Amino acid sequence: MKKDWQNSIVTKLIFGFGIVILLTMTAFSFIYHQASRLVRKATYEKLYSQAEYFMQVFDNEIEHVQQLQADFFSDRKLTFIVSPEMNIDDYEKRDCLLSVKERLGGVTGISNLISGGVLYLPRSGYKIMPEIVYEMNDADMEKMRWYLNYADDRIHYDGNQFFVVKTGVPKIQSDSIPYHVFVLSFSKEQITRKLEIVNASENSGAFWCNEADDVLVEYSSGEYVGRSLLDSLEKQNDAYDKIQRLKVNGKDYLVFVGGYGELGLFVQYELEASAMEPVILFRNLSFLVLGIMLVAAAILGIGYGASLNQPINILLSAFKRVQGGNWKEHITECRKDEFRYLYEGFNDMEDQIERLINEVYVQTNLTQRAQMKQLQAQIAPHFFYNSFFLLSQRIKRHDYENAEQLARYLGNYFQYLTRNESDYVPFKLEAEHAKSYAAIQGARFVNRISIDFEETPYGLELIEVPRLILQPLLENAFKYGLENKMENGLLWVHFREEESEWQIWAEDNGEDMTDSKLEEIHDALTHGKQGEITGIYNIHMRLQNYFRGHAGLRVQRSGLGGMAIAICIGKGEVEK
């Protein structure tokens, strides 16, 4: 009985399911650790993006306020009252004081971070606030002298609120008194509310820390642990590590040090357990699934045995082959049970999928080649005849130098059109072809149209592009923008390198392009309505297909007055 049990199919199935479950547990464990790592990474990336955006917006707002504070001293009416030596009457002085008071109110009201402002004019003896103007007393003079100790354009903290001090005239000597002292105060409460912006998730927080004044401003949706985290932050070479994982009060926190801003050190944190909640849920579900699998393994092993094991393995192996891209190898196992229909259906599915893939591939290839041939066939006969007529006229006038140049442009132009080695070329060749076309047209309309074709940037020259994407745009500009231009026509081809894309612009100063026509072209490119611009739409679609949606055409009103159309190619797709 012992030998029979050891060699039974049920024992082998149970052992096999045990191995499968063990491997599954290993896979789940690996996935759990990988998911935990990815969640931590995603959390740090989220904290980084939030910190970068928040610090930029916050510092820009503070810098803007400080700039207004510095610009305040250039007020013309302020110069009349900064010194008692100014010879103005009481009416003018009152008018100047009220004007300065109003402008001070405008500066203090520019941001909700500002809690107040005061302007000291010690030589005139006035203290101006947004609400009132009055003469300085000894207490005001003493307060102003205290503020002068902090007139270094940095933000300080006085135990109640933040403030920054600016003086209109720099102090030459330590005991000199400036003409005016401007103090702006920032509300600690409003700064704290600003921190709510970066705390979108539960159990997260952020704080500013001004180490010089030993002040910490914190907002948290969970526990306030900013001071403890600050004391635990690790440094390397006198600089805080940006990414840290710290334990406070028995809890792990993911901490991101955003760096120093106008208020000091900016730090964000999030409770690790909160960030890892989906992963923990996955872990618990994994244990549940494993438990169910154990029960199912016992039931299937005892109930069905080998009658299901072998055919299922054959089917699984076939699926793995398909997943690896092998569509030709069919299941050859001959069975007379229900699995025969599964095998036959699987084989038919492989044939059908392979046929559909081939049809889609062939159809896509044929469509692209048809579009290419259509563009090559769109050589307007009148352009051909007019170009050679112009060549013959130059020869008759014995203008051999220009005739030779025109012939060279024509040769380059038609050679490029009839070249069939590849449907894709480096942009340098495409640009040279378009330049030859522009030169031919410029020779035809020498007294009416001038061409400004900039040199192709080095970084753009070697990018491979579909053929005939630029010359049709120039042809469109001549036909629909410059055709009726009797004089001073201009075609400008230039290039722009943006952070994320290359732009090749063709602009004209034609007068026939209406706003409605521009809108029609824009709608056609956006929504696929072809109509009269089939050629332009085809170029747009060829760019979209070749660069996988990261390229296309863009149209707008040119600064020259006519139409501007651009070929935009995303750098990310090019780098791949």
C-alpha positions as CSV (number, residue, x, y, z in Angstrom):
1,M,0.0,0.0,0.0
2,K,2.9,2.3,0.8
3,K,4.5,1.7,-2.6
4,D,1.2,2.2,-4.4
5,W,0.6,5.5,-2.6
6,Q,4.0,6.8,-3.4
7,N,3.7,5.9,-7.1
8,S,0.1,7.0,-7.5
9,I,-0.9,9.8,-9.9
10,V,-2.7,11.6,-7.0
11,T,0.6,11.7,-5.1
12,K,2.4,13.1,-8.1
13,L,-0.3,15.6,-8.7
14,I,-0.3,16.8,-5.1
15,F,3.5,17.0,-5.2
16,G,3.4,18.8,-8.5
17,F,0.8,21.3,-7.2
18,G,3.0,21.7,-4.2
19,I,6.0,22.7,-6.4
20,V,3.7,25.0,-8.4
21,I,2.4,26.6,-5.3
22,L,6.0,27.0,-3.9
23,L,7.1,28.6,-7.1
24,T,4.0,30.8,-7.0
25,M,4.8,31.8,-3.5
26,T,8.3,32.7,-4.6
27,A,6.9,34.7,-7.5
28,F,4.5,36.5,-5.2
29,S,7.3,37.3,-2.8
30,F,9.4,38.6,-5.6
31,I,6.5,40.7,-6.9
32,Y,5.8,42.0,-3.4
33,H,9.3,43.1,-2.9
34,Q,9.5,44.6,-6.4
35,A,6.1,46.3,-5.9
36,S,7.3,47.7,-2.6
37,R,10.4,49.1,-4.2
38,L,8.4,50.6,-7.0
39,V,5.9,52.1,-4.7
40,R,8.7,53.7,-2.6
41,K,10.3,55.0,-5.8
42,A,6.9,56.3,-7.1
43,T,6.4,58.0,-3.7
44,Y,9.8,59.7,-3.8
45,E,9.1,60.8,-7.4
46,K,5.8,62.2,-6.4
47,L,7.4,64.0,-3.5
48,Y,10.1,65.3,-5.7
49,S,7.7,66.6,-8.4
50,Q,5.5,68.2,-5.7
51,A,8.5,69.8,-3.9
52,E,10.0,71.1,-7.2
53,Y,6.7,72.6,-8.2
54,F,5.8,74.0,-4.8
55,M,9.2,75.5,-4.2
56,Q,9.3,77.1,-7.6
57,V,5.8,78.6,-7.2
58,F,6.4,79.7,-3.6
59,D,9.8,81.1,-4.2
60,N,8.6,82.9,-7.3
61,E,5.8,84.5,-5.2
62,I,8.2,85.5,-2.5
63,E,10.8,86.9,-5.0
64,H,8.0,88.8,-6.8
65,V,7.0,90.4,-3.5
66,Q,10.6,91.3,-2.7
67,Q,11.0,92.8,-6.1
68,L,8.0,95.0,-5.5
69,Q,9.5,95.9,-2.2
70,A,12.7,96.9,-3.8
71,D,11.0,98.8,-6.6
72,F,9.0,100.7,-4.1
73,F,11.9,103.0,-3.4
74,S,11.8,104.3,-7.0
75,D,8.4,105.9,-6.4
76,R,8.7,109.6,-7.6
77,K,6.5,111.0,-4.8
78,L,8.5,109.1,-2.2
79,T,11.5,111.1,-3.1
80,F,9.7,114.3,-2.1
81,I,9.2,113.2,1.5
82,V,12.3,111.1,2.3
83,S,14.1,114.2,3.6
84,P,13.0,117.3,5.4
85,E,15.2,119.4,3.2
86,M,12.7,119.0,0.3
87,N,11.0,122.3,-0.3
88,I,7.4,121.2,-0.6
89,D,4.3,122.8,1.0
90,D,1.9,121.0,3.4
91,Y,-0.6,120.2,0.6
92,E,2.0,118.6,-1.6
93,K,3.4,116.7,1.4
94,R,0.0,115.4,2.3
95,D,-0.6,114.3,-1.3
96,C,2.7,112.5,-1.5
97,L,2.1,110.7,1.9
98,L,-1.3,109.5,0.8
99,S,0.0,108.4,-2.6
100,V,2.8,106.4,-0.9
101,K,0.3,105.0,1.6
102,E,-1.9,103.8,-1.3
103,R,1.0,102.2,-3.1
104,L,2.1,100.5,0.1
105,G,-1.4,99.1,0.4
106,G,-1.2,97.8,-3.1
107,V,2.1,96.0,-2.3
108,T,0.9,94.4,0.9
109,G,-2.3,93.2,-0.8
110,I,-0.5,91.6,-3.8
111,S,-0.2,88.2,-1.9
112,N,-2.2,86.5,0.8
113,L,1.2,85.6,2.4
114,I,1.8,89.2,3.4
115,S,0.3,90.0,6.8
116,G,1.4,93.6,6.9
117,G,4.0,96.2,5.9
118,V,5.4,99.4,7.4
119,L,7.6,102.1,5.9
120,Y,9.8,104.1,8.1
121,L,11.0,107.5,6.9
122,P,13.4,108.5,9.8
123,R,14.7,111.7,8.2
124,S,11.2,113.0,7.6
125,G,9.9,111.6,10.8
126,Y,7.0,109.5,9.4
127,K,5.8,106.0,9.7
128,I,3.5,104.8,6.9
129,M,1.3,101.7,7.1
130,P,-1.5,100.6,4.7
131,E,-4.1,101.9,7.2
132,I,-2.5,105.1,8.6
133,V,0.3,107.6,8.4
134,Y,1.7,109.2,11.5
135,E,4.8,110.8,12.9
136,M,7.4,108.5,14.4
137,N,7.9,108.4,18.2
138,D,10.8,107.0,20.2
139,A,9.4,103.5,20.2
140,D,9.1,103.6,16.5
141,M,12.6,104.7,16.1
142,E,13.8,102.0,18.4
143,K,11.8,99.4,16.5
144,M,13.3,100.6,13.2
145,R,16.8,100.4,14.6
146,W,16.1,96.8,15.6
147,Y,14.9,96.0,12.1
148,L,18.1,97.5,10.7
149,N,20.0,94.7,12.2
150,Y,18.2,92.4,9.8
151,A,18.5,94.5,6.6
152,D,20.2,91.8,4.6
153,D,17.4,90.9,2.1
154,R,16.8,87.6,3.8
155,I,13.6,86.4,5.5
156,H,13.8,86.3,9.3
157,Y,11.5,85.2,12.1
158,D,10.7,87.3,15.2
159,G,8.9,84.7,17.1
160,N,5.5,85.6,15.7
161,Q,5.8,86.1,12.0
162,F,8.4,86.2,9.2
163,F,9.7,89.5,7.9
164,V,12.1,90.9,5.4
165,V,13.8,94.3,5.6
166,K,15.0,96.5,2.7
167,T,16.5,100.0,2.9
168,G,16.3,102.4,0.1
169,V,19.9,103.8,0.5
170,P,22.6,101.4,1.6
171,K,24.3,102.3,4.9
172,I,27.8,103.6,4.3
173,Q,28.7,103.7,8.0
174,S,27.4,101.5,10.8
175,D,25.8,104.4,12.6
176,S,24.2,106.0,9.5
177,I,20.5,106.1,9.1
178,P,19.0,105.3,5.7
179,Y,16.4,107.5,4.1
180,H,13.7,104.9,4.3
181,V,13.3,101.4,5.8
182,F,10.6,99.1,4.4
183,V,9.5,96.1,6.4
184,L,7.2,93.4,5.0
185,S,5.7,90.8,7.3
186,F,4.6,87.3,6.2
187,S,1.9,85.4,8.0
188,K,3.1,82.1,9.5
189,E,-0.5,80.9,9.3
190,Q,-0.8,81.6,5.6
191,I,2.6,79.9,4.9
192,T,1.3,76.9,6.8
193,R,-1.8,76.8,4.7
194,K,0.3,76.9,1.6
195,L,1.8,73.6,2.6
196,E,-1.6,72.0,2.3
197,I,-1.1,72.0,-1.4
198,V,1.6,69.3,-1.3
199,N,-0.2,67.1,1.1
200,A,-2.7,65.4,-1.1
201,S,-2.5,61.9,0.5
202,E,-3.2,60.8,4.0
203,N,-0.5,60.6,6.7
204,S,1.8,62.9,4.8
205,G,3.3,66.3,5.7
206,A,5.8,69.0,4.8
207,F,7.7,71.7,6.6
208,W,9.9,74.7,6.2
209,C,12.9,74.9,8.5
210,N,14.9,78.1,9.1
211,E,17.9,76.8,10.9
212,A,19.3,80.3,11.5
213,D,16.3,81.4,13.5
214,D,15.4,77.9,14.7
215,V,11.9,78.0,13.4
216,L,9.9,75.2,11.8
217,V,6.6,75.7,9.9
218,E,4.8,72.4,9.4
219,Y,1.5,71.1,8.0
220,S,0.5,67.4,8.2
221,S,-2.6,65.3,7.5
222,G,-1.4,62.9,10.1
223,E,1.0,63.2,13.1
224,Y,3.2,66.3,13.3
225,V,6.7,64.7,13.3
226,G,8.7,67.4,11.5
227,R,11.0,68.3,14.4
228,S,11.8,64.7,15.1
229,L,12.5,64.0,11.4
230,L,14.7,67.1,11.2
231,D,16.8,65.9,14.1
232,S,17.1,62.5,12.5
233,L,18.1,63.7,9.0
234,E,21.3,62.3,7.7
235,K,24.0,64.3,6.0
236,Q,26.9,63.6,3.6
237,N,29.6,66.2,3.1
238,D,27.5,68.8,5.0
239,A,24.5,68.3,2.7
240,Y,21.3,66.4,3.4
241,D,20.6,63.3,1.5
242,K,17.6,64.0,-0.7
243,I,16.0,60.6,-0.2
244,Q,15.8,59.1,3.3
245,R,13.8,56.5,5.2
246,L,13.6,57.3,8.9
247,K,11.9,55.8,11.9
248,V,10.1,58.1,14.3
249,N,7.9,57.0,17.2
250,G,8.2,53.4,16.0
251,K,6.9,54.3,12.5
252,D,8.8,54.4,9.2
253,Y,8.6,57.5,7.1
254,L,9.6,58.1,3.5
255,V,11.4,61.5,3.5
256,F,12.4,63.8,0.7
257,V,14.6,66.8,1.3
258,G,13.6,69.3,-1.4
259,G,16.5,71.7,-0.7
260,Y,16.8,75.3,0.4
261,G,14.3,78.0,-0.6
262,E,13.4,81.5,0.5
263,L,12.3,80.3,3.9
264,G,15.0,77.8,4.4
265,L,15.1,74.0,4.2
266,F,12.0,72.4,2.6
267,V,11.2,68.7,3.6
268,Q,8.3,66.4,2.6
269,Y,7.4,63.1,4.3
270,E,4.8,60.4,4.1
271,L,4.1,57.5,6.4
272,E,5.4,54.4,4.7
273,A,2.5,52.2,5.8
274,S,0.1,54.6,4.1
275,A,2.0,54.6,0.9
276,M,2.4,50.8,1.0
277,E,-1.3,50.2,1.7
278,P,-2.0,48.8,-1.9
279,V,1.1,46.6,-1.7
280,I,0.0,45.3,1.7
281,L,-3.4,44.6,0.3
282,F,-1.8,42.7,-2.6
283,R,0.2,40.7,-0.1
284,N,-2.9,39.7,1.9
285,L,-4.7,38.9,-1.3
286,S,-1.7,36.8,-2.4
287,F,-2.0,34.7,0.9
288,L,-5.7,34.3,0.3
289,V,-5.1,33.2,-3.3
290,L,-2.4,30.8,-2.2
291,G,-4.7,29.3,0.4
292,I,-7.4,28.8,-2.2
293,M,-4.8,27.2,-4.5
294,L,-3.8,24.7,-1.8
295,V,-7.4,23.7,-1.3
296,A,-8.0,23.5,-5.1
297,A,-4.8,21.5,-5.5
298,A,-6.0,18.9,-3.1
299,I,-9.4,18.7,-4.7
300,L,-8.1,18.5,-8.3
301,G,-5.3,16.1,-7.4
302,I,-7.7,13.7,-5.7
303,G,-10.7,14.2,-7.9
304,Y,-9.3,14.3,-11.4
305,G,-5.7,12.9,-11.4
306,A,-3.8,12.6,-14.6
307,S,-6.8,12.9,-16.9
308,L,-6.5,16.6,-16.8
309,N,-2.8,17.2,-16.1
310,Q,-1.3,16.1,-19.4
311,P,-3.7,17.8,-21.8
312,I,-3.7,21.0,-19.8
313,N,0.1,21.1,-19.8
314,I,0.1,20.6,-23.6
315,L,-2.3,23.5,-24.0
316,L,-0.2,25.7,-21.6
317,S,2.9,24.9,-23.5
318,A,1.2,25.9,-26.7
319,F,0.1,29.2,-25.2
320,K,3.7,29.9,-24.1
321,R,4.9,29.3,-27.7
322,V,2.3,31.7,-28.9
323,Q,3.3,34.3,-26.3
324,G,6.9,33.9,-27.6
325,G,5.7,34.7,-31.1
326,N,5.6,31.2,-32.6
327,W,2.3,31.0,-34.6
328,K,3.2,28.1,-36.9
329,E,3.8,25.2,-34.5
330,H,0.4,23.5,-33.9
331,I,-0.8,21.1,-31.2
332,T,-0.3,17.6,-32.8
333,E,-1.6,15.6,-29.8
334,C,-4.4,13.2,-30.9
335,R,-7.2,12.8,-28.4
336,K,-10.8,11.6,-28.6
337,D,-12.1,13.5,-25.6
338,E,-13.2,17.1,-25.2
339,F,-9.6,18.4,-25.4
340,R,-9.6,17.5,-29.1
341,Y,-12.0,20.4,-29.7
342,L,-9.8,22.7,-27.7
343,Y,-6.7,21.7,-29.6
344,E,-8.5,22.2,-33.0
345,G,-9.8,25.5,-31.9
346,F,-6.4,26.6,-30.7
347,N,-4.8,25.6,-34.0
348,D,-7.5,27.5,-35.9
349,M,-6.9,30.5,-33.7
350,E,-3.2,30.5,-34.5
351,D,-3.9,30.4,-38.2
352,Q,-6.4,33.2,-38.0
353,I,-4.2,35.4,-35.9
354,E,-1.2,34.8,-38.2
355,R,-3.3,35.6,-41.2
356,L,-4.6,38.8,-39.7
357,I,-1.1,39.9,-38.7
358,N,0.1,39.4,-42.2
359,E,-2.8,41.2,-43.7
360,V,-2.4,44.2,-41.4
361,Y,1.3,44.3,-42.1
362,V,1.0,44.0,-45.8
363,Q,-1.9,46.5,-46.0
364,T,0.1,49.1,-43.9
365,N,3.1,48.7,-46.1
366,L,1.1,49.0,-49.3
367,T,-0.7,52.1,-48.0
368,Q,2.5,53.8,-47.1
369,R,4.1,53.0,-50.4
370,A,0.9,54.2,-52.2
371,Q,1.1,57.5,-50.4
372,M,4.7,57.8,-51.4
373,K,4.0,57.1,-55.0
374,Q,1.2,59.5,-55.0
375,L,3.4,62.3,-53.7
376,Q,6.1,61.4,-56.3
377,A,3.4,61.6,-59.0
378,Q,2.2,65.0,-58.0
379,I,4.7,66.9,-60.1
380,A,2.6,69.6,-61.6
381,P,3.1,69.7,-65.4
382,H,3.2,73.5,-65.5
383,F,6.1,73.5,-63.0
384,F,8.0,71.1,-65.2
385,Y,7.3,73.1,-68.4
386,N,7.9,76.5,-66.8
387,S,11.2,75.4,-65.3
388,F,12.6,74.2,-68.6
389,F,11.2,77.3,-70.4
390,L,13.1,79.4,-67.9
391,L,16.2,77.4,-68.5
392,S,15.9,77.8,-72.3
393,Q,15.4,81.6,-71.8
394,R,18.6,81.9,-69.8
395,I,20.5,79.9,-72.4
396,K,19.1,82.2,-75.2
397,R,20.3,85.3,-73.2
398,H,23.7,83.7,-72.9
399,D,23.2,83.7,-69.1
400,Y,25.2,80.5,-68.9
401,E,26.2,80.8,-65.3
402,N,22.6,81.1,-64.0
403,A,21.5,78.5,-66.5
404,E,24.0,76.0,-65.3
405,Q,22.9,76.7,-61.6
406,L,19.3,76.2,-62.6
407,A,20.0,73.0,-64.4
408,R,21.9,71.7,-61.4
409,Y,18.9,72.5,-59.2
410,L,16.6,70.8,-61.7
411,G,18.8,67.7,-61.8
412,N,19.0,67.4,-58.0
413,Y,15.2,67.9,-57.8
414,F,14.2,65.2,-60.3
415,Q,17.0,62.8,-59.2
416,Y,15.6,62.9,-55.7
417,L,12.0,62.3,-56.9
418,T,13.0,59.3,-59.0
419,R,15.2,57.7,-56.4
420,N,13.6,54.5,-55.1
421,E,16.2,52.9,-52.8
422,S,14.3,53.8,-49.6
423,D,11.1,55.5,-48.5
424,Y,13.1,57.1,-45.6
425,V,16.1,59.3,-45.8
426,P,18.2,61.5,-43.5
427,F,16.6,64.9,-43.1
428,K,19.7,66.6,-44.6
429,L,18.8,65.1,-48.0
430,E,15.1,66.1,-47.6
431,A,16.2,69.6,-46.8
432,E,18.5,69.8,-49.8
433,H,15.7,68.6,-52.1
434,A,13.3,71.3,-50.7
435,K,16.1,73.9,-51.0
436,S,16.5,72.9,-54.7
437,Y,12.7,73.3,-55.3
438,A,12.7,76.7,-53.5
439,A,15.7,77.9,-55.6
440,I,13.9,76.9,-58.8
441,Q,10.7,78.7,-57.8
442,G,12.8,81.7,-56.6
443,A,14.4,81.8,-60.1
444,R,11.0,81.8,-61.7
445,F,9.6,84.6,-59.6
446,V,12.9,86.5,-59.0
447,N,11.2,89.9,-59.2
448,R,8.2,88.9,-57.1
449,I,9.4,86.5,-54.4
450,S,12.5,86.2,-52.3
451,I,13.5,83.0,-50.5
452,D,15.1,82.8,-47.0
453,F,16.2,79.2,-46.4
454,E,18.2,78.8,-43.2
455,E,20.9,76.2,-42.8
456,T,19.8,72.9,-41.3
457,P,21.0,72.5,-37.7
458,Y,23.6,69.7,-37.1
459,G,21.4,67.8,-34.7
460,L,18.6,67.6,-37.2
461,E,20.6,66.5,-40.3
462,L,20.9,62.8,-39.5
463,I,17.4,62.2,-38.2
464,E,15.7,59.7,-40.6
465,V,12.3,60.9,-41.9
466,P,9.8,59.8,-44.6
467,R,10.7,61.2,-48.0
468,L,8.8,64.2,-49.5
469,I,7.6,65.9,-46.3
470,L,9.0,69.4,-46.7
471,Q,8.9,70.2,-50.4
472,P,5.1,69.7,-50.7
473,L,4.7,72.3,-47.9
474,L,6.8,74.8,-49.8
475,E,4.7,74.0,-53.0
476,N,1.6,74.7,-51.0
477,A,3.0,78.1,-49.9
478,F,3.8,79.1,-53.5
479,K,0.4,77.9,-54.8
480,Y,-2.0,79.2,-52.1
481,G,0.0,81.9,-50.4
482,L,2.3,83.6,-52.8
483,E,0.7,83.0,-56.2
484,N,-1.1,86.3,-56.3
485,K,1.8,88.3,-54.7
486,M,3.0,90.7,-57.4
487,E,5.9,92.1,-55.3
488,N,7.8,91.7,-52.0
489,G,6.7,88.1,-51.6
490,L,8.7,86.2,-49.0
491,L,9.1,82.5,-48.2
492,W,11.0,81.8,-44.9
493,V,12.2,78.3,-44.0
494,H,13.7,78.1,-40.5
495,F,14.3,75.7,-37.7
496,R,13.7,75.7,-34.0
497,E,15.0,73.3,-31.3
498,E,12.7,73.1,-28.3
499,E,13.3,71.0,-25.2
500,S,11.2,68.1,-26.4
501,E,11.0,68.5,-30.2
502,W,12.5,69.7,-33.4
503,Q,10.4,72.2,-35.5
504,I,10.8,72.9,-39.2
505,W,8.8,76.0,-40.1
506,A,7.7,77.2,-43.6
507,E,6.2,80.7,-43.4
508,D,5.0,83.2,-46.1
509,N,3.6,86.7,-46.2
510,G,0.8,85.8,-48.6
511,E,-2.5,87.7,-48.3
512,D,-4.9,85.0,-49.6
513,M,-4.9,82.8,-46.5
514,T,-8.0,83.7,-44.5
515,D,-8.6,82.8,-40.8
516,S,-11.4,80.4,-41.9
517,K,-9.1,78.6,-44.2
518,L,-6.5,78.3,-41.5
519,E,-9.2,76.9,-39.1
520,E,-10.2,74.4,-41.8
521,I,-6.6,73.2,-42.2
522,H,-6.2,72.9,-38.5
523,D,-9.5,70.9,-38.1
524,A,-8.4,68.6,-41.0
525,L,-5.1,67.8,-39.3
526,T,-6.8,67.4,-35.9
527,H,-9.9,65.4,-36.8
528,G,-8.9,63.7,-40.1
529,K,-11.1,65.8,-42.5
530,Q,-9.1,65.8,-45.7
531,G,-11.1,67.7,-48.4
532,E,-8.8,70.0,-50.4
533,I,-5.7,69.4,-48.3
534,T,-5.3,65.7,-48.9
535,G,-1.5,66.2,-49.6
536,I,-0.9,68.0,-46.4
537,Y,-3.0,65.4,-44.5
538,N,-1.1,62.6,-46.0
539,I,2.2,64.1,-44.9
540,H,0.8,64.5,-41.4
541,M,-0.4,60.9,-41.3
542,R,3.0,59.6,-42.6
543,L,4.8,61.5,-39.9
544,Q,2.3,60.1,-37.3
545,N,2.8,56.5,-38.5
546,Y,6.6,56.6,-38.8
547,F,7.2,58.4,-35.5
548,R,4.4,56.5,-33.6
549,G,2.3,59.5,-32.9
550,H,5.2,61.7,-31.7
551,A,5.4,63.8,-34.9
552,G,3.0,65.7,-37.2
553,L,2.1,69.0,-38.8
554,R,1.1,72.2,-37.0
555,V,-0.4,75.3,-38.6
556,Q,-1.0,78.9,-37.4
557,R,-1.0,82.5,-38.6
558,S,2.5,83.6,-39.5
559,G,4.1,86.7,-38.1
560,L,4.8,87.6,-41.7
561,G,1.0,87.8,-42.3
562,G,0.4,84.6,-44.3
563,M,0.4,81.0,-43.1
564,A,3.0,79.2,-41.0
565,I,3.2,75.4,-41.1
566,A,5.6,73.3,-39.1
567,I,6.9,69.8,-39.1
568,C,7.3,68.8,-35.4
569,I,9.3,65.7,-34.5
570,G,9.5,64.6,-30.9
571,K,13.1,64.1,-29.6
572,G,12.2,61.2,-27.4
573,E,11.0,59.1,-30.3
574,V,14.1,60.0,-32.3
575,E,16.4,59.0,-29.6
576,K,14.9,55.5,-29.5
